[in-house]
Amino acid sequence: MKHYIIAKFKDRDNTEKLFPEIKMLFDKALTIEGVENIEIHKSNSQRDNRYSLMIEMTLSPEGLERFDASEVHRDWKSRFGELLESKAIFDCE
């Protein structure tokens, strides 16, 4: 399945500043059983109504459960949650 985390930073400059740290964090999720692939896409638009980045994960339903309970997920929320204006979560086949 696909699991998308689409996030918009309050400060748009954070996309470039924090991208390496976010990539390193999510690379750790590849050690979680059931997580097969992770790609992080930065927006190429500076329009105010656009989101900053999209984290695309390929995983099994069990992998999603393990990810949700993981240290990576807790770190994402605690380290970056307050910096986000909004986020959307989308799952599909």
C-alpha distance (Angstrom), angle and dihedral (degrees) to the residues before:
residue distance angle dihedral
M1 . . .
K2 3.79 . .
H3 3.79 123.1 .
Y4 3.82 117.7 -169.6
I5 3.78 127.1 -166.3
I6 3.80 109.2 -168.7
A7 3.79 112.6 -170.5
K8 3.80 137.2 -176.0
F9 3.80 119.0 -160.4
K10 3.80 120.0 -141.8
D11 3.81 87.5 -135.4
R12 3.82 108.5 44.7
D13 3.82 90.5 -155.2
N14 3.81 88.2 68.4
T15 3.79 90.3 74.1
E16 3.79 92.6 71.7
K17 3.81 96.1 32.6
L18 3.80 96.1 50.2
F19 3.81 101.1 32.9
P20 3.85 95.7 94.8
E21 3.81 91.5 49.3
I22 3.82 92.5 47.3
K23 3.81 91.2 48.3
M24 3.81 91.6 50.5
L25 3.80 90.4 49.3
F26 3.79 95.2 49.8
D27 3.81 92.3 43.6
K28 3.82 85.4 66.6
A29 3.81 88.5 61.4
L30 3.81 88.5 68.5
T31 3.81 87.2 76.5
I32 3.82 90.3 62.3
E33 3.79 112.4 101.4
G34 3.81 109.4 -109.6
V35 3.82 95.6 23.9
E36 3.79 105.4 114.1
N37 3.81 106.9 170.2
I38 3.79 142.0 -0.6
E39 3.79 128.1 -163.3
I40 3.78 124.5 178.7
H41 3.78 118.2 -157.6
K42 3.81 124.4 -164.9
S43 3.79 118.5 -149.3
N44 3.79 115.8 -108.4
S45 3.80 91.6 -155.2
Q46 3.80 129.3 85.6
R47 3.81 94.4 -164.2
D48 3.79 113.3 132.0
N49 3.79 94.0 -126.2
R50 3.84 94.1 55.2
Y51 3.77 127.0 97.5
S52 3.81 120.4 -118.4
L53 3.78 103.3 -132.3
M54 3.77 144.8 -6.3
I55 3.78 124.2 -143.5
E56 3.81 110.1 -156.0
M57 3.78 116.1 -164.5
T58 3.79 127.8 -174.6
L59 3.78 110.2 -157.0
S60 3.77 146.1 134.3
P61 3.82 121.0 -97.7
E62 3.82 87.3 -105.3
G63 3.79 89.6 49.2
L64 3.80 89.3 55.4
E65 3.81 90.2 52.8
R66 3.81 90.3 49.5
F67 3.81 91.6 46.5
D68 3.81 91.7 50.4
A69 3.83 89.1 53.5
S70 3.82 94.4 43.2
E71 3.77 133.3 109.3
V72 3.82 88.1 -121.1
H73 3.80 91.0 60.7
R74 3.82 92.3 45.1
D75 3.83 90.0 49.2
W76 3.81 91.9 48.7
K77 3.78 91.2 53.4
S78 3.81 96.8 42.1
R79 3.82 98.1 41.8
F80 3.80 100.2 38.1
G81 3.81 107.5 17.9
E82 3.81 95.7 89.5
L83 3.82 90.5 49.5
L84 3.81 92.8 59.4
E85 3.76 124.7 94.3
S86 3.79 90.3 -166.3
K87 3.78 143.6 -22.8
A88 3.76 138.9 -163.5
I89 3.78 128.8 -153.6
F90 3.80 120.1 -154.1
D91 3.80 130.1 178.1
C92 3.79 126.9 -170.5
E93 3.80 143.6 148.1
